[in-house]
Amino acid sequence: MPNMLGETSGLMAFVRTVEAGSFTAAARDLGTTPSAVSKSVARLEKKIGTRLFLRSTRTLTLTQDGKVFFERLAPLLRELDASDDAIRQQAPPHGRLRISMPGELAPLLLPRLFGIFAKAYPDLQLDIGLTDRFVNLVREDYDVALRAGSPLPEDLIVRRLADLPMVMVASPDFVAAWGDPESAEALARLPFARYAMGGAVQPVRLVGGATFMPNGRIDCDTGTALIHAALNGLGAAYLLRCLVKEELRAGRLVELAPEITLPKLPLSALHAFGRTVPARVRLFCDFMAGEAKALAQL
């Protein structure tokens, strides 16, 4: 087996090319030229005796061997980067912190993230992506992701921040027309604005493991859309309570079947740094733990 200790430049060029999507983009990140990156990757391929990329004039595609190599290599390089950070724990955190978080939670989390965290650490460059999908932290080059719910990837470090209460809501007009259900069976007969992830409608979960698949003609892939559907009387909605606190307070939405207990939804921070966590990631997770506990009280 070839010795990889002398191939640092090629390894870095390969990983950055996968993450950036092209030799040109990787060269910008590494402060070099596309030709230099391409040659470094070619030398690495010759060293290990396999093709990592399929090249054409317009596209660059990972081979199967390239995918396997990347999945093993990228976490190791992250560990190396984090080790350098650990040596300088006394210095203020600096560099880029790339974060993924659910779009629905952004209005609740970003004001204090920008107003307190960003101001406390002026040497950090924050790069924030808002999406409800589970991003691939390694392949998409995220440092940390906030995610609500489960299951969670087994190959990542998961820090559980808080358990967020759920609520069943509907508009006052909807309740006047359909009534307020007094049992889980009656609840399941109501029309819902349904949460659909990847085209698959998600079940409503009750305490004790019971679930039911809601009926309805409105399917949405964001909490924001579900809220608007519920406000317009198009169905009941099953949501994080913190997302509809203002609507409940103003009476634009009402809680359905409050006597039926709903399981809480875990909010977690995920990263791929293993045991050597960079200070910037650790501090962000500590800050978000406090914010998540506040959300759980809404």
CYANA upper distance limits for C-alpha pairs under 8 A (distance plus 0.5 A):
  1 MET  CA     48 ILE  CA      8.35
  2 PRO  CA     47 LYS  CA      7.23
  2 PRO  CA     48 ILE  CA      6.76
  4 MET  CA      8 THR  CA      7.97
  7 GLU  CA     11 LEU  CA      6.58
  7 GLU  CA     44 LEU  CA      7.47
  8 THR  CA     12 MET  CA      6.58
  9 SER  CA     13 ALA  CA      6.53
  9 SER  CA     40 SER  CA      7.17
 10 GLY  CA     14 PHE  CA      6.55
 10 GLY  CA     37 VAL  CA      8.21
 10 GLY  CA     40 SER  CA      5.10
 10 GLY  CA     41 VAL  CA      5.76
 10 GLY  CA     43 ARG  CA      7.53
 10 GLY  CA     44 LEU  CA      6.01
 11 LEU  CA     15 VAL  CA      6.76
 11 LEU  CA     41 VAL  CA      7.99
 11 LEU  CA     44 LEU  CA      7.69
 11 LEU  CA     73 LEU  CA      8.47
 12 MET  CA     16 ARG  CA      6.57
 12 MET  CA     77 LEU  CA      8.44
 13 ALA  CA     17 THR  CA      6.49
 13 ALA  CA     26 ALA  CA      7.52
 13 ALA  CA     30 LEU  CA      8.34
 13 ALA  CA     37 VAL  CA      6.06
 13 ALA  CA     38 SER  CA      8.41
 13 ALA  CA     40 SER  CA      6.99
 13 ALA  CA     41 VAL  CA      6.76
 14 PHE  CA     18 VAL  CA      6.86
 14 PHE  CA     37 VAL  CA      8.41
 14 PHE  CA     40 SER  CA      8.40
 14 PHE  CA     41 VAL  CA      6.17
 15 VAL  CA     19 GLU  CA      6.75
 15 VAL  CA     70 PHE  CA      7.11
 15 VAL  CA     73 LEU  CA      8.20
 15 VAL  CA     74 ALA  CA      6.86
 16 ARG  CA     20 ALA  CA      6.25
 16 ARG  CA     26 ALA  CA      5.73
 16 ARG  CA     29 ASP  CA      8.12
 16 ARG  CA     30 LEU  CA      8.46
 17 THR  CA     21 GLY  CA      6.03
 17 THR  CA     22 SER  CA      5.82
 17 THR  CA     23 PHE  CA      6.05
 17 THR  CA     25 ALA  CA      7.73
 17 THR  CA     26 ALA  CA      5.41
 18 VAL  CA     22 SER  CA      7.63
 18 VAL  CA     62 LEU  CA      8.25
 18 VAL  CA     70 PHE  CA      8.41
 18 VAL  CA    139 ARG  CA      7.70
 19 GLU  CA     26 ALA  CA      8.41
 19 GLU  CA    139 ARG  CA      6.13
 19 GLU  CA    140 GLU  CA      6.25
 19 GLU  CA    141 ASP  CA      6.58
 20 ALA  CA     25 ALA  CA      6.05
 20 ALA  CA     26 ALA  CA      6.03
 21 GLY  CA     25 ALA  CA      7.30
 21 GLY  CA     26 ALA  CA      7.98
 21 GLY  CA     60 LEU  CA      8.02
 22 SER  CA     26 ALA  CA      6.66
 22 SER  CA     60 LEU  CA      7.21
 23 PHE  CA     27 ALA  CA      6.48
 23 PHE  CA     34 PRO  CA      5.54
 23 PHE  CA     35 SER  CA      8.24
 23 PHE  CA     37 VAL  CA      6.59
 23 PHE  CA     38 SER  CA      6.78
 24 THR  CA     28 ARG  CA      7.00
 24 THR  CA     33 THR  CA      7.72
 24 THR  CA     34 PRO  CA      5.30
 25 ALA  CA     29 ASP  CA      7.05
 25 ALA  CA     34 PRO  CA      8.44
 26 ALA  CA     30 LEU  CA      6.67
 26 ALA  CA     34 PRO  CA      7.93
 26 ALA  CA     37 VAL  CA      7.86
 27 ALA  CA     31 GLY  CA      6.25
 27 ALA  CA     32 THR  CA      5.43
 27 ALA  CA     33 THR  CA      5.62
 27 ALA  CA     34 PRO  CA      5.70
 27 ALA  CA     36 ALA  CA      8.36
 27 ALA  CA     37 VAL  CA      6.74
 28 ARG  CA     32 THR  CA      6.99
 28 ARG  CA     33 THR  CA      7.92
 32 THR  CA     36 ALA  CA      7.22
 32 THR  CA     37 VAL  CA      7.89
 33 THR  CA     37 VAL  CA      6.95
 34 PRO  CA     38 SER  CA      6.60
 35 SER  CA     39 LYS  CA      6.63
 36 ALA  CA     40 SER  CA      6.64
 37 VAL  CA     41 VAL  CA      6.77
 38 SER  CA     42 ALA  CA      6.65
 39 LYS  CA     43 ARG  CA      6.65
 40 SER  CA     44 LEU  CA      6.78
 41 VAL  CA     45 GLU  CA      6.68
 42 ALA  CA     46 LYS  CA      6.75
 43 ARG  CA     47 LYS  CA      6.60
 44 LEU  CA     48 ILE  CA      6.78
 45 GLU  CA     49 GLY  CA      6.22
 45 GLU  CA     50 THR  CA      5.95
 45 GLU  CA     51 ARG  CA      6.15
 45 GLU  CA     52 LEU  CA      6.93
 46 LYS  CA     50 THR  CA      7.31
 50 THR  CA     65 ASP  CA      7.90
 51 ARG  CA     63 THR  CA      7.40
 51 ARG  CA     65 ASP  CA      7.77
 51 ARG  CA     66 GLY  CA      7.63
 52 LEU  CA     62 LEU  CA      6.41
 52 LEU  CA     63 THR  CA      5.92
 52 LEU  CA     64 GLN  CA      8.28
 52 LEU  CA     65 ASP  CA      6.62
 52 LEU  CA     66 GLY  CA      4.62
 52 LEU  CA     67 LYS  CA      8.28
 53 PHE  CA     60 LEU  CA      6.84
 53 PHE  CA     61 THR  CA      5.87
 53 PHE  CA     62 LEU  CA      5.01
 53 PHE  CA     63 THR  CA      5.88
 53 PHE  CA     66 GLY  CA      7.01
 54 LEU  CA     60 LEU  CA      6.35
 54 LEU  CA     61 THR  CA      5.56
 54 LEU  CA     62 LEU  CA      6.70
 54 LEU  CA     63 THR  CA      6.83
 55 ARG  CA     59 THR  CA      6.70
 55 ARG  CA     60 LEU  CA      5.42
 55 ARG  CA     61 THR  CA      7.14
 56 SER  CA     60 LEU  CA      7.00
 62 LEU  CA     66 GLY  CA      5.81
 62 LEU  CA     67 LYS  CA      6.57
 63 THR  CA     67 LYS  CA      6.76
 64 GLN  CA     68 VAL  CA      6.94
 65 ASP  CA     69 PHE  CA      6.58
 66 GLY  CA     70 PHE  CA      6.50
 67 LYS  CA     71 GLU  CA      6.70
 68 VAL  CA     72 ARG  CA      6.94
 69 PHE  CA     73 LEU  CA      6.44
 70 PHE  CA     74 ALA  CA      6.18
 71 GLU  CA     75 PRO  CA      7.76
 71 GLU  CA    138 VAL  CA      8.18
 71 GLU  CA    139 ARG  CA      8.48
 72 ARG  CA     76 LEU  CA      7.66
 73 LEU  CA     77 LEU  CA      6.95
 74 ALA  CA     78 ARG  CA      6.77
 74 ALA  CA    138 VAL  CA      7.05
 75 PRO  CA     79 GLU  CA      6.71
 75 PRO  CA    138 VAL  CA      7.56
 75 PRO  CA    272 ALA  CA      6.94
 75 PRO  CA    273 PHE  CA      7.16
 76 LEU  CA     80 LEU  CA      6.82
 77 LEU  CA     81 ASP  CA      6.71
 78 ARG  CA     82 ALA  CA      6.57
 78 ARG  CA    272 ALA  CA      8.22
 78 ARG  CA    273 PHE  CA      6.52
 79 GLU  CA     83 SER  CA      6.54
 79 GLU  CA    273 PHE  CA      6.16
 79 GLU  CA    274 GLY  CA      7.55
 79 GLU  CA    276 THR  CA      6.90
 80 LEU  CA     84 ASP  CA      7.15
 81 ASP  CA     85 ASP  CA      7.15
 82 ALA  CA     86 ALA  CA      6.68
 82 ALA  CA    273 PHE  CA      7.67
 82 ALA  CA    276 THR  CA      6.45
 82 ALA  CA    277 VAL  CA      6.57
 82 ALA  CA    278 PRO  CA      5.43
 83 SER  CA     87 ILE  CA      6.99
 83 SER  CA    276 THR  CA      6.86
 83 SER  CA    278 PRO  CA      8.11
 84 ASP  CA     88 ARG  CA      7.44
 85 ASP  CA     89 GLN  CA      6.98
 85 ASP  CA    278 PRO  CA      6.15
 85 ASP  CA    279 ALA  CA      7.31
 86 ALA  CA    276 THR  CA      7.75
 86 ALA  CA    277 VAL  CA      8.19
 86 ALA  CA    278 PRO  CA      6.86
 86 ALA  CA    279 ALA  CA      7.60
 89 GLN  CA    279 ALA  CA      7.22
 92 PRO  CA    121 TYR  CA      7.72
 92 PRO  CA    123 ASP  CA      8.00
 93 PRO  CA    121 TYR  CA      7.29
 93 PRO  CA    123 ASP  CA      7.17
 93 PRO  CA    124 LEU  CA      7.02
 93 PRO  CA    279 ALA  CA      6.58
 93 PRO  CA    280 ARG  CA      5.86
 94 HIS  CA    121 TYR  CA      8.17
 94 HIS  CA    122 PRO  CA      8.48
 94 HIS  CA    123 ASP  CA      5.18
 94 HIS  CA    124 LEU  CA      5.04
 94 HIS  CA    125 GLN  CA      7.90
 94 HIS  CA    280 ARG  CA      7.56
 95 GLY  CA    123 ASP  CA      7.14
 95 GLY  CA    124 LEU  CA      5.64
 95 GLY  CA    125 GLN  CA      6.31
 96 ARG  CA    124 LEU  CA      6.34
 96 ARG  CA    125 GLN  CA      5.01
 96 ARG  CA    126 LEU  CA      6.49
 96 ARG  CA    127 ASP  CA      7.52
 97 LEU  CA    124 LEU  CA      7.20
 97 LEU  CA    125 GLN  CA      6.51
 97 LEU  CA    126 LEU  CA      5.59
 97 LEU  CA    127 ASP  CA      6.57
 97 LEU  CA    142 TYR  CA      8.48
 97 LEU  CA    143 ASP  CA      6.71
 97 LEU  CA    280 ARG  CA      7.30
 97 LEU  CA    281 VAL  CA      7.78
 98 ARG  CA    126 LEU  CA      6.58
 98 ARG  CA    127 ASP  CA      5.02
 98 ARG  CA    128 ILE  CA      6.30
 98 ARG  CA    129 GLY  CA      8.26
 98 ARG  CA    141 ASP  CA      8.15
 98 ARG  CA    142 TYR  CA      5.59
 98 ARG  CA    143 ASP  CA      5.68
 98 ARG  CA    144 VAL  CA      7.21
 99 ILE  CA    126 LEU  CA      8.03
 99 ILE  CA    127 ASP  CA      6.63
 99 ILE  CA    128 ILE  CA      5.27
 99 ILE  CA    129 GLY  CA      6.63
 99 ILE  CA    142 TYR  CA      6.48
 99 ILE  CA    143 ASP  CA      6.63
 99 ILE  CA    144 VAL  CA      5.71
 99 ILE  CA    145 ALA  CA      6.07
 99 ILE  CA    146 LEU  CA      8.27
100 SER  CA    128 ILE  CA      6.37
100 SER  CA    129 GLY  CA      5.24
100 SER  CA    130 LEU  CA      6.37
100 SER  CA    131 THR  CA      7.48
100 SER  CA    135 VAL  CA      8.08
100 SER  CA    142 TYR  CA      7.47
100 SER  CA    144 VAL  CA      7.04
100 SER  CA    145 ALA  CA      4.98
100 SER  CA    146 LEU  CA      6.66
101 MET  CA    105 LEU  CA      7.88
101 MET  CA    106 ALA  CA      7.55
101 MET  CA    128 ILE  CA      8.12
101 MET  CA    129 GLY  CA      6.99
101 MET  CA    130 LEU  CA      5.72
101 MET  CA    131 THR  CA      6.70
101 MET  CA    132 ASP  CA      7.75
101 MET  CA    145 ALA  CA      6.29
101 MET  CA    146 LEU  CA      5.28
101 MET  CA    147 ARG  CA      6.97
102 PRO  CA    106 ALA  CA      7.04
102 PRO  CA    130 LEU  CA      6.03
102 PRO  CA    131 THR  CA      5.50
102 PRO  CA    132 ASP  CA      5.16
102 PRO  CA    133 ARG  CA      8.32
102 PRO  CA    146 LEU  CA      7.47
102 PRO  CA    147 ARG  CA      7.14
102 PRO  CA    148 ALA  CA      8.26
103 GLY  CA    107 PRO  CA      8.40
103 GLY  CA    130 LEU  CA      5.25
103 GLY  CA    131 THR  CA      5.77
103 GLY  CA    132 ASP  CA      6.69
104 GLU  CA    222 THR  CA      7.79
104 GLU  CA    223 GLY  CA      6.66
104 GLU  CA    224 THR  CA      6.97
104 GLU  CA    243 LEU  CA      7.80
105 LEU  CA    109 LEU  CA      6.64
105 LEU  CA    243 LEU  CA      7.97
106 ALA  CA    110 LEU  CA      5.86
106 ALA  CA    130 LEU  CA      7.85
107 PRO  CA    111 PRO  CA      7.47
109 LEU  CA    113 LEU  CA      6.63
109 LEU  CA    291 GLU  CA      7.66
110 LEU  CA    114 PHE  CA      6.37
111 PRO  CA    115 GLY  CA      6.23
112 ARG  CA    116 ILE  CA      5.80
112 ARG  CA    117 PHE  CA      7.43
113 LEU  CA    117 PHE  CA      5.47
113 LEU  CA    118 ALA  CA      6.70
114 PHE  CA    118 ALA  CA      5.41
114 PHE  CA    119 LYS  CA      7.31
115 GLY  CA    119 LYS  CA      6.74
116 ILE  CA    120 ALA  CA      6.56
117 PHE  CA    121 TYR  CA      6.97
117 PHE  CA    284 PHE  CA      8.29
117 PHE  CA    287 PHE  CA      7.92
118 ALA  CA    122 PRO  CA      6.76
118 ALA  CA    124 LEU  CA      7.82
118 ALA  CA    126 LEU  CA      8.22
124 LEU  CA    280 ARG  CA      8.33
132 ASP  CA    147 ARG  CA      8.49
132 ASP  CA    222 THR  CA      7.91
134 PHE  CA    147 ARG  CA      8.05
135 VAL  CA    140 GLU  CA      7.60
135 VAL  CA    145 ALA  CA      8.36
136 ASN  CA    140 GLU  CA      6.14
136 ASN  CA    141 ASP  CA      8.37
136 ASN  CA    142 TYR  CA      8.28
137 LEU  CA    141 ASP  CA      6.05
137 LEU  CA    142 TYR  CA      5.20
137 LEU  CA    143 ASP  CA      7.25
137 LEU  CA    144 VAL  CA      7.61
137 LEU  CA    145 ALA  CA      7.96
137 LEU  CA    271 HIS  CA      7.53
137 LEU  CA    272 ALA  CA      7.52
138 VAL  CA    142 TYR  CA      7.04
138 VAL  CA    272 ALA  CA      7.49
143 ASP  CA    271 HIS  CA      6.62
143 ASP  CA    272 ALA  CA      7.94
143 ASP  CA    281 VAL  CA      7.52
144 VAL  CA    269 ALA  CA      7.13
144 VAL  CA    270 LEU  CA      6.02
144 VAL  CA    271 HIS  CA      5.21
144 VAL  CA    272 ALA  CA      8.26
144 VAL  CA    281 VAL  CA      7.34
145 ALA  CA    269 ALA  CA      6.08
145 ALA  CA    270 LEU  CA      5.69
145 ALA  CA    271 HIS  CA      7.14
146 LEU  CA    267 LEU  CA      7.49
146 LEU  CA    268 SER  CA      6.18
146 LEU  CA    269 ALA  CA      5.10
146 LEU  CA    270 LEU  CA      6.95
147 ARG  CA    267 LEU  CA      6.20
147 ARG  CA    268 SER  CA      5.94
147 ARG  CA    269 ALA  CA      6.96
147 ARG  CA    270 LEU  CA      8.11
148 ALA  CA    265 LEU  CA      6.94
148 ALA  CA    266 PRO  CA      6.13
148 ALA  CA    267 LEU  CA      4.85
148 ALA  CA    268 SER  CA      6.89
149 GLY  CA    265 LEU  CA      5.86
149 GLY  CA    266 PRO  CA      5.72
149 GLY  CA    267 LEU  CA      6.89
150 SER  CA    266 PRO  CA      7.95
152 LEU  CA    158 VAL  CA      8.41
155 ASP  CA    272 ALA  CA      8.16
156 LEU  CA    270 LEU  CA      6.79
156 LEU  CA    271 HIS  CA      6.27
156 LEU  CA    272 ALA  CA      5.59
156 LEU  CA    274 GLY  CA      8.09
157 ILE  CA    270 LEU  CA      6.08
157 ILE  CA    271 HIS  CA      5.88
157 ILE  CA    272 ALA  CA      6.48
157 ILE  CA    273 PHE  CA      7.91
157 ILE  CA    274 GLY  CA      6.84
158 VAL  CA    268 SER  CA      6.94
158 VAL  CA    269 ALA  CA      6.35
158 VAL  CA    270 LEU  CA      5.18
158 VAL  CA    271 HIS  CA      7.37
159 ARG  CA    268 SER  CA      5.94
159 ARG  CA    269 ALA  CA      5.64
159 ARG  CA    270 LEU  CA      6.89
160 ARG  CA    266 PRO  CA      7.41
160 ARG  CA    267 LEU  CA      6.65
160 ARG  CA    268 SER  CA      4.76
160 ARG  CA    269 ALA  CA      6.92
161 LEU  CA    266 PRO  CA      8.02
161 LEU  CA    267 LEU  CA      6.12
161 LEU  CA    268 SER  CA      5.61
161 LEU  CA    269 ALA  CA      7.33
161 LEU  CA    288 MET  CA      7.78
161 LEU  CA    289 ALA  CA      5.30
161 LEU  CA    292 ALA  CA      6.63
161 LEU  CA    293 LYS  CA      7.81
162 ALA  CA    266 PRO  CA      6.42
162 ALA  CA    267 LEU  CA      5.90
162 ALA  CA    268 SER  CA      7.63
162 ALA  CA    289 ALA  CA      7.50
162 ALA  CA    292 ALA  CA      6.11
162 ALA  CA    293 LYS  CA      6.16
162 ALA  CA    296 ALA  CA      7.34
163 ASP  CA    264 LYS  CA      6.03
163 ASP  CA    265 LEU  CA      5.88
163 ASP  CA    266 PRO  CA      4.84
163 ASP  CA    267 LEU  CA      6.52
163 ASP  CA    293 LYS  CA      8.47
163 ASP  CA    296 ALA  CA      6.98
164 LEU  CA    240 LEU  CA      7.35
164 LEU  CA    241 ARG  CA      8.16
164 LEU  CA    242 CYS  CA      8.39
164 LEU  CA    264 LYS  CA      5.70
164 LEU  CA    265 LEU  CA      5.52
164 LEU  CA    266 PRO  CA      6.57
164 LEU  CA    267 LEU  CA      7.39
164 LEU  CA    295 LEU  CA      7.50
164 LEU  CA    296 ALA  CA      5.27
165 PRO  CA    240 LEU  CA      6.59
165 PRO  CA    241 ARG  CA      6.27
165 PRO  CA    242 CYS  CA      8.19
165 PRO  CA    262 LEU  CA      8.18
165 PRO  CA    263 PRO  CA      7.71
165 PRO  CA    264 LYS  CA      5.14
165 PRO  CA    265 LEU  CA      6.94
165 PRO  CA    296 ALA  CA      6.83
166 MET  CA    238 TYR  CA      7.61
166 MET  CA    239 LEU  CA      6.11
166 MET  CA    240 LEU  CA      4.92
166 MET  CA    241 ARG  CA      5.58
166 MET  CA    262 LEU  CA      6.75
166 MET  CA    263 PRO  CA      7.43
166 MET  CA    264 LYS  CA      6.31
166 MET  CA    265 LEU  CA      7.44
167 VAL  CA    238 TYR  CA      6.41
167 VAL  CA    239 LEU  CA      6.05
167 VAL  CA    240 LEU  CA      6.59
167 VAL  CA    241 ARG  CA      5.76
167 VAL  CA    255 GLU  CA      7.33
167 VAL  CA    256 LEU  CA      8.33
167 VAL  CA    262 LEU  CA      7.66
168 MET  CA    236 ALA  CA      7.38
168 MET  CA    237 ALA  CA      6.19
168 MET  CA    238 TYR  CA      5.16
168 MET  CA    239 LEU  CA      6.97
168 MET  CA    255 GLU  CA      6.24
168 MET  CA    256 LEU  CA      5.79
168 MET  CA    257 ALA  CA      7.86
168 MET  CA    258 PRO  CA      8.45
169 VAL  CA    230 ALA  CA      7.84
169 VAL  CA    236 ALA  CA      6.15
169 VAL  CA    237 ALA  CA      5.86
169 VAL  CA    238 TYR  CA      7.11
169 VAL  CA    239 LEU  CA      8.21
169 VAL  CA    253 LEU  CA      6.65
169 VAL  CA    254 VAL  CA      5.98
169 VAL  CA    255 GLU  CA      5.06
169 VAL  CA    256 LEU  CA      5.81
170 ALA  CA    174 PHE  CA      6.68
170 ALA  CA    175 VAL  CA      7.23
170 ALA  CA    230 ALA  CA      5.86
170 ALA  CA    231 LEU  CA      7.42
170 ALA  CA    233 GLY  CA      7.34
170 ALA  CA    235 GLY  CA      7.15
170 ALA  CA    236 ALA  CA      5.16
170 ALA  CA    237 ALA  CA      6.90
170 ALA  CA    253 LEU  CA      5.90
170 ALA  CA    254 VAL  CA      6.14
170 ALA  CA    255 GLU  CA      7.22
170 ALA  CA    256 LEU  CA      7.30
171 SER  CA    175 VAL  CA      6.95
171 SER  CA    230 ALA  CA      6.47
171 SER  CA    231 LEU  CA      5.85
171 SER  CA    232 ASN  CA      7.50
171 SER  CA    233 GLY  CA      5.96
171 SER  CA    236 ALA  CA      8.29
171 SER  CA    252 ARG  CA      6.71
171 SER  CA    253 LEU  CA      5.09
171 SER  CA    254 VAL  CA      6.59
172 PRO  CA    176 ALA  CA      6.70
172 PRO  CA    251 GLY  CA      8.32
172 PRO  CA    252 ARG  CA      7.54
172 PRO  CA    253 LEU  CA      6.86
172 PRO  CA    254 VAL  CA      6.91
173 ASP  CA    177 ALA  CA      6.76
173 ASP  CA    233 GLY  CA      6.93
174 PHE  CA    178 TRP  CA      6.44
174 PHE  CA    179 GLY  CA      8.10
174 PHE  CA    233 GLY  CA      5.66
174 PHE  CA    234 LEU  CA      8.16
174 PHE  CA    235 GLY  CA      7.73
174 PHE  CA    236 ALA  CA      8.38
175 VAL  CA    179 GLY  CA      5.18
175 VAL  CA    180 ASP  CA      6.34
178 TRP  CA    190 LEU  CA      7.97
180 ASP  CA    256 LEU  CA      6.50
180 ASP  CA    257 ALA  CA      6.86
181 PRO  CA    186 ALA  CA      5.73
181 PRO  CA    187 LEU  CA      5.82
181 PRO  CA    256 LEU  CA      7.53
181 PRO  CA    257 ALA  CA      6.28
182 GLU  CA    186 ALA  CA      7.08
182 GLU  CA    187 LEU  CA      7.96
182 GLU  CA    257 ALA  CA      6.50
182 GLU  CA    259 GLU  CA      8.44
183 SER  CA    187 LEU  CA      6.69
183 SER  CA    257 ALA  CA      7.97
183 SER  CA    260 ILE  CA      7.83
184 ALA  CA    188 ALA  CA      6.67
184 ALA  CA    260 ILE  CA      7.73
185 GLU  CA    189 ARG  CA      7.15
186 ALA  CA    190 LEU  CA      7.50
187 LEU  CA    257 ALA  CA      8.28
188 ALA  CA    212 PHE  CA      7.06
188 ALA  CA    213 MET  CA      8.14
188 ALA  CA    214 PRO  CA      6.68
188 ALA  CA    215 ASN  CA      8.20
189 ARG  CA    214 PRO  CA      8.32
189 ARG  CA    215 ASN  CA      7.91
190 LEU  CA    214 PRO  CA      8.22
190 LEU  CA    215 ASN  CA      7.58
190 LEU  CA    235 GLY  CA      8.09
190 LEU  CA    236 ALA  CA      7.70
191 PRO  CA    214 PRO  CA      7.56
191 PRO  CA    215 ASN  CA      5.74
191 PRO  CA    216 GLY  CA      5.11
191 PRO  CA    217 ARG  CA      8.22
191 PRO  CA    234 LEU  CA      8.33
191 PRO  CA    235 GLY  CA      5.68
191 PRO  CA    236 ALA  CA      6.93
192 PHE  CA    214 PRO  CA      6.56
192 PHE  CA    215 ASN  CA      6.30
192 PHE  CA    216 GLY  CA      5.24
192 PHE  CA    217 ARG  CA      8.04
192 PHE  CA    218 ILE  CA      7.72
192 PHE  CA    234 LEU  CA      7.83
192 PHE  CA    235 GLY  CA      4.62
192 PHE  CA    236 ALA  CA      4.97
192 PHE  CA    237 ALA  CA      6.36
193 ALA  CA    216 GLY  CA      6.54
193 ALA  CA    217 ARG  CA      7.56
193 ALA  CA    218 ILE  CA      5.36
193 ALA  CA    219 ASP  CA      6.40
193 ALA  CA    220 CYS  CA      7.75
193 ALA  CA    226 LEU  CA      6.45
193 ALA  CA    229 ALA  CA      6.84
193 ALA  CA    230 ALA  CA      7.27
193 ALA  CA    234 LEU  CA      7.12
193 ALA  CA    235 GLY  CA      5.33
193 ALA  CA    236 ALA  CA      6.34
193 ALA  CA    237 ALA  CA      5.96
194 ARG  CA    201 VAL  CA      7.03
194 ARG  CA    202 GLN  CA      7.81
194 ARG  CA    214 PRO  CA      7.30
194 ARG  CA    215 ASN  CA      8.17
194 ARG  CA    216 GLY  CA      7.22
194 ARG  CA    218 ILE  CA      6.65
194 ARG  CA    219 ASP  CA      5.28
194 ARG  CA    220 CYS  CA      6.69
194 ARG  CA    226 LEU  CA      7.71
194 ARG  CA    237 ALA  CA      7.30
194 ARG  CA    238 TYR  CA      8.36
195 TYR  CA    201 VAL  CA      6.31
195 TYR  CA    202 GLN  CA      6.27
195 TYR  CA    219 ASP  CA      6.40
195 TYR  CA    220 CYS  CA      5.71
195 TYR  CA    221 ASP  CA      6.13
195 TYR  CA    222 THR  CA      7.62
195 TYR  CA    223 GLY  CA      8.15
195 TYR  CA    226 LEU  CA      7.74
196 ALA  CA    200 ALA  CA      5.54
196 ALA  CA    201 VAL  CA      4.56
196 ALA  CA    202 GLN  CA      6.20
196 ALA  CA    219 ASP  CA      6.38
196 ALA  CA    220 CYS  CA      6.10
196 ALA  CA    221 ASP  CA      5.57
197 MET  CA    201 VAL  CA      6.92
197 MET  CA    202 GLN  CA      7.44
197 MET  CA    221 ASP  CA      6.12
198 GLY  CA    221 ASP  CA      8.31
201 VAL  CA    213 MET  CA      8.24
201 VAL  CA    219 ASP  CA      7.97
202 GLN  CA    213 MET  CA      7.58
203 PRO  CA    211 THR  CA      6.67
203 PRO  CA    212 PHE  CA      6.07
203 PRO  CA    213 MET  CA      5.10
203 PRO  CA    214 PRO  CA      7.02
204 VAL  CA    211 THR  CA      5.99
204 VAL  CA    212 PHE  CA      5.99
204 VAL  CA    213 MET  CA      6.78
204 VAL  CA    214 PRO  CA      7.30
204 VAL  CA    238 TYR  CA      7.53
205 ARG  CA    209 GLY  CA      7.35
205 ARG  CA    210 ALA  CA      6.60
205 ARG  CA    211 THR  CA      4.99
205 ARG  CA    212 PHE  CA      7.36
205 ARG  CA    262 LEU  CA      7.36
205 ARG  CA    263 PRO  CA      7.46
206 LEU  CA    210 ALA  CA      5.70
206 LEU  CA    211 THR  CA      6.33
206 LEU  CA    260 ILE  CA      8.32
206 LEU  CA    261 THR  CA      7.10
206 LEU  CA    262 LEU  CA      5.38
206 LEU  CA    263 PRO  CA      6.49
207 VAL  CA    261 THR  CA      6.38
207 VAL  CA    262 LEU  CA      5.75
207 VAL  CA    263 PRO  CA      5.62
216 GLY  CA    235 GLY  CA      7.54
218 ILE  CA    229 ALA  CA      8.08
218 ILE  CA    234 LEU  CA      7.88
218 ILE  CA    235 GLY  CA      8.23
220 CYS  CA    225 ALA  CA      6.52
220 CYS  CA    226 LEU  CA      6.66
221 ASP  CA    225 ALA  CA      7.93
222 THR  CA    226 LEU  CA      7.06
223 GLY  CA    227 ILE  CA      6.70
223 GLY  CA    239 LEU  CA      7.40
223 GLY  CA    243 LEU  CA      8.37
224 THR  CA    228 HIS  CA      7.01
225 ALA  CA    229 ALA  CA      6.74
226 LEU  CA    230 ALA  CA      6.67
226 LEU  CA    237 ALA  CA      6.84
227 ILE  CA    231 LEU  CA      6.61
227 ILE  CA    237 ALA  CA      7.64
227 ILE  CA    244 VAL  CA      8.02
228 HIS  CA    232 ASN  CA      6.81
229 ALA  CA    233 GLY  CA      7.05
229 ALA  CA    234 LEU  CA      5.89
229 ALA  CA    235 GLY  CA      7.23
230 ALA  CA    234 LEU  CA      6.12
230 ALA  CA    235 GLY  CA      5.92
230 ALA  CA    236 ALA  CA      6.30
230 ALA  CA    237 ALA  CA      6.62
230 ALA  CA    253 LEU  CA      8.14
231 LEU  CA    252 ARG  CA      7.23
231 LEU  CA    253 LEU  CA      7.00
239 LEU  CA    243 LEU  CA      7.70
239 LEU  CA    244 VAL  CA      8.31
240 LEU  CA    244 VAL  CA      7.84
240 LEU  CA    265 LEU  CA      8.35
241 ARG  CA    245 LYS  CA      6.67
241 ARG  CA    298 LEU  CA      7.56
242 CYS  CA    295 LEU  CA      6.65
242 CYS  CA    296 ALA  CA      7.83
242 CYS  CA    298 LEU  CA      5.91
244 VAL  CA    248 LEU  CA      6.60
244 VAL  CA    253 LEU  CA      8.46
245 LYS  CA    249 ARG  CA      6.57
245 LYS  CA    298 LEU  CA      7.31
246 GLU  CA    250 ALA  CA      6.57
247 GLU  CA    251 GLY  CA      6.52
247 GLU  CA    252 ARG  CA      5.56
247 GLU  CA    253 LEU  CA      5.90
248 LEU  CA    252 ARG  CA      6.70
248 LEU  CA    253 LEU  CA      5.54
248 LEU  CA    254 VAL  CA      6.19
248 LEU  CA    255 GLU  CA      7.84
267 LEU  CA    292 ALA  CA      7.90
269 ALA  CA    285 CYS  CA      7.11
273 PHE  CA    277 VAL  CA      6.05
273 PHE  CA    278 PRO  CA      8.25
277 VAL  CA    281 VAL  CA      7.04
277 VAL  CA    282 ARG  CA      6.78
278 PRO  CA    282 ARG  CA      6.77
279 ALA  CA    283 LEU  CA      6.43
280 ARG  CA    284 PHE  CA      6.67
281 VAL  CA    285 CYS  CA      6.67
282 ARG  CA    286 ASP  CA      6.67
283 LEU  CA    287 PHE  CA      6.65
284 PHE  CA    288 MET  CA      6.61
285 CYS  CA    289 ALA  CA      6.55
286 ASP  CA    290 GLY  CA      7.31
287 PHE  CA    291 GLU  CA      7.06
288 MET  CA    292 ALA  CA      6.37
289 ALA  CA    293 LYS  CA      6.80
290 GLY  CA    294 ALA  CA      7.02
291 GLU  CA    295 LEU  CA      6.90
292 ALA  CA    296 ALA  CA      6.78
293 LYS  CA    297 GLN  CA      7.22
294 ALA  CA    298 LEU  CA      7.42
